[in-house]
Amino acid sequence: MTSWSIVRLVAGSFILLSLLLGMSGSPLFHSSWWLAFTAFVGLNLLQSGLTRWCLMESILRKLGIQGGC
């Protein structure tokens, strides 16, 4: 698995989890503040798409994970 695949997997998981915790109709609802985390992940994805740089991908590469799409 490449670093970019892991970034996508983690980002998608974080978004789904924060929606489960932040949506009032969810059985796992905790606080609507979790939606701020959803926005944070989305902004980071937007930033990495525009700048072609992602901190998590850089960390994964330093840990020895192969880069690429």
C-alpha positions as CSV (number, residue, x, y, z in Angstrom):
1,M,0.0,0.0,0.0
2,T,1.4,3.4,-1.0
3,S,1.5,6.5,1.3
4,W,-1.2,8.3,-0.7
5,S,-3.5,5.3,-0.4
6,I,-3.0,5.4,3.3
7,V,-3.7,9.1,3.4
8,R,-6.9,8.6,1.6
9,L,-8.0,5.7,3.8
10,V,-7.2,7.6,7.0
11,A,-8.9,10.9,5.8
12,G,-12.0,9.0,4.7
13,S,-12.2,7.1,8.0
14,F,-11.7,10.4,10.0
15,I,-14.5,12.1,8.0
16,L,-17.0,9.2,8.5
17,L,-16.1,8.8,12.2
18,S,-16.5,12.6,12.9
19,L,-19.8,12.7,11.1
20,L,-21.0,9.7,13.2
21,L,-20.0,11.6,16.4
22,G,-21.2,15.0,15.3
23,M,-24.6,14.5,13.6
24,S,-27.5,14.7,16.0
25,G,-29.4,11.9,14.3
26,S,-26.6,9.4,14.7
27,P,-26.7,6.7,17.3
28,L,-23.1,7.5,18.2
29,F,-23.8,11.3,18.6
30,H,-21.5,12.9,21.2
31,S,-21.2,16.6,20.3
32,S,-21.8,18.8,17.3
33,W,-18.2,20.1,17.7
34,W,-17.0,16.9,15.9
35,L,-18.2,18.6,12.7
36,A,-15.3,21.0,13.1
37,F,-13.0,18.1,12.8
38,T,-14.7,17.1,9.6
39,A,-14.1,20.6,8.3
40,F,-10.4,20.4,9.4
41,V,-9.9,17.2,7.4
42,G,-11.6,18.7,4.4
43,L,-9.5,21.8,4.5
44,N,-6.4,19.7,4.7
45,L,-7.4,17.7,1.7
46,L,-8.1,20.9,-0.2
47,Q,-4.8,22.4,0.8
48,S,-2.9,19.3,-0.2
49,G,-4.7,19.3,-3.6
50,L,-3.7,22.9,-4.3
51,T,-0.1,22.8,-3.0
52,R,0.7,19.1,-3.8
53,W,2.1,18.7,-0.2
54,C,0.6,16.7,2.6
55,L,2.2,16.5,6.1
56,M,0.8,13.0,6.7
57,E,2.3,11.7,3.5
58,S,5.7,13.2,4.4
59,I,5.6,11.4,7.7
60,L,4.6,8.1,6.2
61,R,7.5,8.3,3.7
62,K,9.9,9.0,6.6
63,L,8.5,5.8,8.2
64,G,9.5,3.9,5.1
65,I,6.1,3.7,3.3
66,Q,6.4,3.7,-0.5
67,G,5.2,7.0,-2.1
68,G,3.0,7.2,-5.1
69,C,-0.7,7.1,-6.2
